[in-house]
Amino acid sequence: MGKLTYNSTVTADFDDRILAHIQVVIGAKLRRGECFYFTWRDDPSGGDGRSTIWLHPAIPLAFKYFGGRSPSLNRDWVEALMLTANSSGGLQLVPEPHRPTSVLATKDEP
């Protein structure tokens, strides 16, 4: 399980594979100076609600992975996530497509 930390005050746990995909989407939008919402379902142990944050290039954001290898990225999933991020509701997690048409290369880091 990876961890997303927002503004040093909000943390959320995600599977490393999910976190890698949302990092690509969030990074692309923030590089362009775009602000947007990100909403996810909370863990049932934390109340089973949902959380939303406002992402802005000036607000600190950290991604912590607990696995030793970078997950491969599914281009179709990145595109599906980007579609939600570009909507008025902002980034929301959608299921990964079953058959990726292409995989984005990732670099394993030591």
C-alpha positions as CSV (number, residue, x, y, z in Angstrom):
1,M,0.0,0.0,0.0
2,G,1.3,3.4,-1.0
3,K,0.5,6.7,0.7
4,L,-0.6,10.1,-0.7
5,T,0.2,13.0,1.6
6,Y,-1.5,16.3,0.8
7,N,-0.3,19.6,2.4
8,S,1.3,17.5,5.3
9,T,-2.1,17.2,6.9
10,V,-4.2,14.7,4.8
11,T,-3.0,11.2,4.1
12,A,-4.7,8.5,2.1
13,D,-3.6,4.9,1.5
14,F,-3.8,3.5,-2.0
15,D,-2.5,0.3,-3.6
16,D,0.9,1.1,-5.2
17,R,-0.5,0.4,-8.7
18,I,-3.4,2.8,-8.2
19,L,-1.1,5.4,-6.7
20,A,1.3,5.2,-9.7
21,H,-1.5,5.9,-12.1
22,I,-3.0,8.8,-10.2
23,Q,0.5,10.3,-9.8
24,V,0.9,10.4,-13.6
25,V,-2.5,12.1,-14.0
26,I,-1.9,14.6,-11.1
27,G,1.6,15.4,-12.3
28,A,0.5,16.1,-15.8
29,K,-2.3,18.5,-14.7
30,L,-0.1,20.3,-12.1
31,R,2.7,20.7,-14.6
32,R,0.3,22.6,-16.8
33,G,-0.7,24.8,-13.8
34,E,-4.2,23.3,-13.7
35,C,-6.1,23.1,-10.4
36,F,-8.7,20.4,-9.8
37,Y,-10.5,18.2,-7.3
38,F,-9.5,14.7,-6.4
39,T,-12.2,12.5,-4.7
40,W,-11.8,9.0,-3.4
41,R,-13.7,6.5,-1.2
42,D,-12.4,6.3,2.3
43,D,-11.4,3.0,3.9
44,P,-14.4,1.3,5.6
45,S,-12.4,1.3,8.9
46,G,-12.3,5.1,8.7
47,G,-16.0,5.6,8.3
48,D,-16.6,4.4,4.7
49,G,-17.3,8.0,3.5
50,R,-15.4,9.9,0.8
51,S,-12.7,12.6,0.8
52,T,-12.1,15.4,-1.6
53,I,-9.0,17.6,-1.9
54,W,-8.4,20.7,-4.1
55,L,-5.1,20.1,-5.9
56,H,-3.1,23.2,-6.8
57,P,0.6,23.5,-7.9
58,A,1.5,25.5,-4.8
59,I,0.2,22.9,-2.3
60,P,2.7,20.2,-1.2
61,L,2.0,16.7,-2.4
62,A,4.0,13.5,-1.7
63,F,3.7,10.0,-3.0
64,K,5.2,7.2,-0.9
65,Y,5.4,3.7,-2.3
66,F,6.0,0.6,-0.2
67,G,6.7,-1.8,-3.0
68,G,10.3,-2.2,-4.3
69,R,9.4,-2.0,-8.0
70,S,7.6,0.6,-10.0
71,P,4.3,-0.8,-11.3
72,S,3.8,-1.0,-15.1
73,L,1.4,1.7,-16.3
74,N,-1.7,1.0,-18.3
75,R,-2.1,3.8,-20.9
76,D,-5.9,3.1,-21.2
77,W,-6.3,3.6,-17.4
78,V,-4.3,6.8,-17.4
79,E,-6.5,8.1,-20.2
80,A,-9.7,7.1,-18.4
81,L,-8.4,8.8,-15.2
82,M,-7.4,11.9,-17.1
83,L,-11.0,12.1,-18.5
84,T,-12.4,12.3,-15.0
85,A,-9.7,14.8,-13.9
86,N,-10.7,17.1,-16.8
87,S,-14.4,17.0,-15.8
88,S,-16.1,19.5,-13.5
89,G,-16.1,16.8,-10.8
90,G,-12.4,16.3,-10.9
91,L,-10.3,13.2,-10.6
92,Q,-12.1,10.1,-9.5
93,L,-10.9,6.5,-9.4
94,V,-12.4,4.4,-12.1
95,P,-11.8,0.6,-12.6
96,E,-8.7,-0.4,-14.6
97,P,-9.6,-1.6,-18.1
98,H,-9.1,-5.3,-18.4
99,R,-7.1,-5.4,-21.6
100,P,-4.6,-2.6,-22.0
101,T,-3.9,-1.6,-25.6
102,S,-0.5,-0.4,-24.6
103,V,1.6,-0.1,-21.6
104,L,3.7,2.9,-20.6
105,A,7.3,2.2,-19.8
106,T,8.4,2.8,-16.3
107,K,11.9,3.0,-14.9
108,D,12.7,0.8,-11.9
109,E,14.7,2.8,-9.4
110,P,17.0,1.1,-6.9
